[in-house]
Amino acid sequence: MEPVRPEFVPDSSLSRAEMEALQREVAADAEFVDRLPFDSAAVTLLTDPPDATGSTQSTLTAEPDPEPTTETEPPIIAGVDQSFLDDTAISAIVALRDGEVVERTHAVTELSVPYIPGLLSFREGEAIVEAFGTLDCEPDLACFDGSGRIHFRQAGLATHMGVVFDLPAIGIAKSLLCGSPQELVDNRPEGWRTPVESTDAVDCPDGTTIGYAYQSRQYDSGNRYINPLYVSPGHLVSAATAVDLVAALGGGYKLPEPTRLADSYADEVKSTLSDS
């Protein structure tokens, strides 16, 4: 899979000012509206009861229309996550269709940019672009470990990569980069969500819904709690649909199944490289 907008591919040789300017160009081309090639309401993750070992088996699928009018294949949904080993980045992609892993691929590149909040796509983008270049299937949606529109310039990792490949994309972050949740997020029940609104730190009018805080899992005990995920549209999907899809893709863990599997695969590759 090759970039559709190669002029937006992250370039680590740019100055910080040039990187931020490129992000603003990416954001101007991003579409935070629903233009998905499948019915988002039909996507569901079926989780079987635990087996004798206590594990669960999750199935990502699209529910069939009870009165189908056309023959459609279930969407391919790709999870993308990164791991790091010394001065290298490992980008892992796991693609699922109808509950089956149809492809796993990865790329390993040298890191040339330090971690700078708001410039994650320039640190990890090279490995991600190379990983997509080895992908044989064409995803209908990509779920990234990182932010989308919840970003100072509305161009987080998911937005940047979504625009580069003109691919529907969602950002799923474990911490909040910017913006303000409408409600306090502490100790919320599983399934709870609240909009994240822009502030004057974000390049859009104050009060714009740029994503959601979403409580994917929670402990039964009140003595400790799991932090929410921060879900935002990357490209060709709205904020409301993005969080609905992440909820539908949950498989009994904090992370949705596509990115959870990508995270596991990235760690698997890292372990193999460490042993070699």
ChimeraX attribute file (.defattr): number of C-alpha atoms within 10 A of each C-alpha:
attribute: neighborCount
match mode: 1-to-1
recipient: residues
	/A:1	15
	/A:2	13
	/A:3	19
	/A:4	14
	/A:5	14
	/A:6	11
	/A:7	11
	/A:8	17
	/A:9	21
	/A:10	23
	/A:11	18
	/A:12	18
	/A:13	11
	/A:14	12
	/A:15	10
	/A:16	13
	/A:17	9
	/A:18	12
	/A:19	19
	/A:20	17
	/A:21	13
	/A:22	21
	/A:23	26
	/A:24	18
	/A:25	15
	/A:26	25
	/A:27	23
	/A:28	13
	/A:29	16
	/A:30	23
	/A:31	20
	/A:32	23
	/A:33	17
	/A:34	17
	/A:35	14
	/A:36	18
	/A:37	12
	/A:38	16
	/A:39	12
	/A:40	17
	/A:41	12
	/A:42	14
	/A:43	22
	/A:44	21
	/A:45	22
	/A:46	18
	/A:47	14
	/A:48	12
	/A:49	11
	/A:50	10
	/A:51	9
	/A:52	7
	/A:53	6
	/A:54	7
	/A:55	10
	/A:56	14
	/A:57	13
	/A:58	18
	/A:59	20
	/A:60	26
	/A:61	22
	/A:62	23
	/A:63	14
	/A:64	12
	/A:65	10
	/A:66	6
	/A:67	6
	/A:68	8
	/A:69	7
	/A:70	7
	/A:71	6
	/A:72	11
	/A:73	11
	/A:74	20
	/A:75	23
	/A:76	23
	/A:77	27
	/A:78	29
	/A:79	26
	/A:80	30
	/A:81	26
	/A:82	26
	/A:83	20
	/A:84	17
	/A:85	15
	/A:86	8
	/A:87	11
	/A:88	16
	/A:89	24
	/A:90	25
	/A:91	29
	/A:92	30
	/A:93	30
	/A:94	28
	/A:95	28
	/A:96	24
	/A:97	20
	/A:98	19
	/A:99	18
	/A:100	13
	/A:101	17
	/A:102	15
	/A:103	14
	/A:104	19
	/A:105	20
	/A:106	24
	/A:107	21
	/A:108	22
	/A:109	18
	/A:110	16
	/A:111	20
	/A:112	16
	/A:113	16
	/A:114	13
	/A:115	13
	/A:116	11
	/A:117	10
	/A:118	21
	/A:119	22
	/A:120	19
	/A:121	28
	/A:122	26
	/A:123	21
	/A:124	28
	/A:125	22
	/A:126	22
	/A:127	24
	/A:128	25
	/A:129	20
	/A:130	18
	/A:131	22
	/A:132	22
	/A:133	15
	/A:134	15
	/A:135	18
	/A:136	12
	/A:137	13
	/A:138	15
	/A:139	19
	/A:140	18
	/A:141	23
	/A:142	26
	/A:143	31
	/A:144	28
	/A:145	23
	/A:146	28
	/A:147	32
	/A:148	34
	/A:149	32
	/A:150	36
	/A:151	26
	/A:152	23
	/A:153	22
	/A:154	28
	/A:155	34
	/A:156	29
	/A:157	32
	/A:158	30
	/A:159	36
	/A:160	33
	/A:161	30
	/A:162	31
	/A:163	28
	/A:164	23
	/A:165	20
	/A:166	18
	/A:167	25
	/A:168	30
	/A:169	34
	/A:170	36
	/A:171	30
	/A:172	31
	/A:173	20
	/A:174	16
	/A:175	14
	/A:176	18
	/A:177	16
	/A:178	20
	/A:179	24
	/A:180	21
	/A:181	20
	/A:182	15
	/A:183	11
	/A:184	10
	/A:185	16
	/A:186	11
	/A:187	16
	/A:188	19
	/A:189	18
	/A:190	16
	/A:191	12
	/A:192	15
	/A:193	24
	/A:194	18
	/A:195	24
	/A:196	26
	/A:197	20
	/A:198	25
	/A:199	16
	/A:200	12
	/A:201	12
	/A:202	19
	/A:203	15
	/A:204	15
	/A:205	11
	/A:206	14
	/A:207	15
	/A:208	14
	/A:209	23
	/A:210	27
	/A:211	33
	/A:212	26
	/A:213	28
	/A:214	26
	/A:215	23
	/A:216	24
	/A:217	22
	/A:218	20
	/A:219	13
	/A:220	10
	/A:221	7
	/A:222	8
	/A:223	7
	/A:224	10
	/A:225	15
	/A:226	16
	/A:227	19
	/A:228	28
	/A:229	24
	/A:230	27
	/A:231	36
	/A:232	37
	/A:233	36
	/A:234	39
	/A:235	36
	/A:236	23
	/A:237	23
	/A:238	25
	/A:239	25
	/A:240	18
	/A:241	19
	/A:242	29
	/A:243	26
	/A:244	17
	/A:245	20
	/A:246	24
	/A:247	21
	/A:248	20
	/A:249	23
	/A:250	23
	/A:251	24
	/A:252	16
	/A:253	11
	/A:254	18
	/A:255	23
	/A:256	22
	/A:257	26
	/A:258	27
	/A:259	27
	/A:260	20
	/A:261	23
	/A:262	28
	/A:263	22
	/A:264	16
	/A:265	24
	/A:266	26
	/A:267	19
	/A:268	14
	/A:269	19
	/A:270	19
	/A:271	12
	/A:272	10
	/A:273	12
	/A:274	10
	/A:275	7
	/A:276	5
